[in-house]
Amino acid sequence: MPAKSKLRLYAEEILRCVDVLENDCSSRGVAVPDLDDPSPIHPNNDNDFDRNAKSVTDALNSLTTTGMLLNQSISNPVQSVRIAACGYIVSASLRCAAELHVVDLLRIAGPQGLHVDDLAVKCGVEPGHLAQILHLLSSQGIFRESAPDVFTNNRLSVVFDKGLTQKELDGKPKGHDVLYKNPESAACALFCHLTDEPAKSTSYLYEALLESKSPSPPTAFSKAFNTELFEYYELPGQENRLRRFNLAQEGAARVEPEDAIIKGFDWESIANGGHVVDVGGGVGAVSLRVAEAYPEINIVIQDRQGVVDDALKRCSAINPTAVQRGKLKFEAHDFFTPQPIKNPDVFVIKSIVHDWPDSSCLTILRQLREAAGPKTRLFAVDKIIPYTCDTESSETDGITFLGPATGETKSGLGHVLSYLPSVLMISVLNGQERSLKHTVSLYRKAGWEIYKIYQSESQGQFASQMEARPIGA
Ligand SMILES: C[S@@+](CC[C@H](N)C(=O)[O-])C[C@H]1O[C@@H](n2cnc3c(N)ncnc32)[C@H](O)[C@@H]1O
């Protein structure tokens, strides 16, 4: 019998995974998710796969890899690369749809959707152009063209919903307080951010890369904006962008498994009045979750002045009790300078190390090491990115792995979300996501030994929760 072609093997694997997913849904009495369905994913998970079940995540991960392999194997190579080369056009189109509140307008219009001529009047733009933008997005499964030039929301487009009412839309909202007042709009803040400043920066990635070996390499961001990212947000007129960036961090946290922050660290051990410093804590993506689960823990969020002002507002709205009781405090602090809080139980750094080049990370981590007591632990949350080939891990000596993907070292092939943020970080700040080996060695150089890692999954799409202790304490 002739050997099976790779194409057939891919197709068989796809069918095997589909069996797993259908069985998951039928065993829970849930309909198999449908791309045309515009309902957001329900909190009780009754219109989605059970993404907490290992068999389901394994099937989803394999489908992602195999689907990519099948698609790329059958495509005309020139067309395939051409599509990749034009990714920025999809990004720019998404920004148009998001900024023009197309999703909100389609939700208000109801299931029959809207003809693009009517939509364009509401958006105040040229209908022919808007039609082409929505055709492109619909061709990628974002929006559905239910009849020629009539568009409706679908499972993907609703993640851009800001939850605005017709009255709010009539007021042509521009301010952050109206645009992102609904908690669910954090995801939209993330997408509007990604398609704006980072998109403009990455256009200059090549030019910046050419200078990447110079003593002080420029960022692609600085080539696009003539200043650096965090300085830009403090310029007059950029208040809404700063607040959107802050909220985008919450949007990014929401993409991750809901309970990862809580399960990823033994908060119970400091539940009775322990002290936590959330360094570069933004508007509270970690702290708010910890404060909610463990109300007696004392938390200080440190960040730049403009950000802690925003954090105070947001945290006071979400958990006023914690703020009033002084359990959640806010402090302006530059993490490149000596840490004023000595010997806390825990320093938290989420999505900080990935922002910076190694030399800057060493400064940040050493400042924390200097301030640490012998029992202080560092809770570091960042992606650990895999290779795109299979690996035998020899990088894990002395590290205990916990969580659903314990100890897995799977290839990230097809899992583009593992790698996009890394190139994004290079573009905006000369940072990057790091492999396990790189991460362990970086922390070690700064005096921290990583000894525990909680992994929600192994393809690097989600952040890992790492625990480190001071070396030589
Ligand atoms: C990627 S965000 C992460 C925020 C937060 N940890 C989270 O995960 O939501 C990086 C944070 O670092 C803060 N930051 C940047 N430079 C800083 C500095 N020199 N000192 C303190 N915080 C800084 C930014 O304002 C921002 O809130």
The ligand as a Gaussian input file, in Angstrom:
#p B3LYP/6-31G(d) Opt

LIG

0 1
 C        3.249000      45.962000      29.807000
 S        2.744000      47.016000      31.086000
 C        2.352000      45.844000      32.348000
 C        1.452000      46.391000      33.404000
 C        0.992000      45.397000      34.457000
 N        2.079000      44.745000      35.143000
 C        0.066000      44.372000      33.820000
 O        0.465000      43.265000      33.547000
 O       -1.085000      44.737000      33.570000
 C        4.268000      47.712000      31.625000
 C        4.093000      48.691000      32.766000
 O        5.391000      49.181000      33.130000
 C        5.237000      50.547000      33.487000
 N        6.540000      51.230000      33.432000
 C        7.268000      51.568000      32.344000
 N        8.412000      52.158000      32.699000
 C        8.417000      52.192000      34.054000
 C        9.348000      52.662000      35.004000
 N       10.514000      53.198000      34.637000
 N        9.045000      52.512000      36.305000
 C        7.873000      51.951000      36.696000
 N        6.938000      51.472000      35.840000
 C        7.219000      51.610000      34.528000
 C        4.277000      51.051000      32.446000
 O        3.698000      52.277000      32.792000
 C        3.278000      49.901000      32.389000
 O        2.224000      50.054000      33.297000

